[in-house]
Amino acid sequence: MPSLMRFLTVVAVIAGLGFGAIYALATLVTPRTREMVVTIPAAKLRPPAPATAQDGADRSAGARAAATDAVETR
């Protein structure tokens, strides 16, 4: 039984030190705020290219109409 109590005491002390370190970091350290700039490639901003005539030949009439409506409303 004494070895179990020694083990639990060591685990409790380690947990207490960990909790104390996290508490100290949360209360004593203030983060520096700064402006952040992220460059987005132009390829990600462009909409996808419209379907070509060959792609439209494989679609049904309703799918082609929906595709042309979607392109026109952008």
C-alpha positions as CSV (number, residue, x, y, z in Angstrom):
1,M,0.0,0.0,0.0
2,P,2.8,2.5,0.6
3,S,4.0,2.2,-3.0
4,L,0.5,3.0,-4.2
5,M,0.3,6.1,-2.1
6,R,3.8,7.2,-3.2
7,F,2.7,6.7,-6.9
8,L,-0.5,8.6,-6.4
9,T,1.3,11.4,-4.6
10,V,3.8,11.7,-7.5
11,V,1.0,11.7,-10.1
12,A,-0.9,14.4,-8.1
13,V,2.3,16.6,-7.9
14,I,2.9,16.2,-11.6
15,A,-0.7,17.0,-12.4
16,G,-0.6,20.0,-10.0
17,L,2.6,21.3,-11.7
18,G,1.0,20.9,-15.1
19,F,-2.2,22.7,-14.0
20,G,-0.1,25.5,-12.4
21,A,1.9,26.0,-15.6
22,I,-1.2,26.2,-17.8
23,Y,-2.9,28.6,-15.4
24,A,0.2,30.8,-15.3
25,L,0.4,30.8,-19.1
26,A,-3.3,31.7,-19.3
27,T,-3.2,34.5,-16.8
28,L,0.3,36.0,-17.1
29,V,1.1,35.9,-20.8
30,T,-0.7,38.3,-23.1
31,P,-0.5,37.6,-26.9
32,R,0.8,40.2,-29.2
33,T,-1.8,41.2,-31.7
34,R,-0.8,42.1,-35.3
35,E,-2.3,42.4,-38.7
36,M,-2.1,39.3,-40.9
37,V,-2.0,39.3,-44.7
38,V,-2.6,36.2,-46.7
39,T,-2.0,36.2,-50.5
40,I,-4.6,34.1,-52.4
41,P,-3.6,32.9,-55.8
42,A,-5.6,34.4,-58.7
43,A,-6.5,30.9,-59.9
44,K,-8.5,30.3,-56.8
45,L,-10.5,33.5,-57.3
46,R,-11.5,32.7,-60.9
47,P,-14.7,30.7,-61.4
48,P,-14.3,27.4,-63.1
49,A,-14.2,27.4,-66.9
50,P,-17.6,26.9,-68.6
51,A,-18.3,23.5,-70.2
52,T,-17.2,23.1,-73.8
53,A,-19.5,22.1,-76.6
54,Q,-18.3,18.5,-76.4
55,D,-19.1,18.3,-72.7
56,G,-22.6,19.6,-73.5
57,A,-23.2,16.9,-76.1
58,D,-23.1,14.2,-73.4
59,R,-25.7,15.9,-71.2
60,S,-29.5,15.8,-71.4
61,A,-31.4,18.9,-72.6
62,G,-32.4,19.8,-69.0
63,A,-28.8,19.5,-67.8
64,R,-27.5,21.7,-70.6
65,A,-30.2,24.3,-69.8
66,A,-29.4,24.3,-66.1
67,A,-25.7,24.7,-66.9
68,T,-26.3,27.6,-69.2
69,D,-28.6,29.3,-66.6
70,A,-26.0,28.9,-63.9
71,V,-23.3,30.4,-66.1
72,E,-25.5,33.4,-67.1
73,T,-26.5,34.3,-63.6
74,R,-23.0,34.6,-62.3
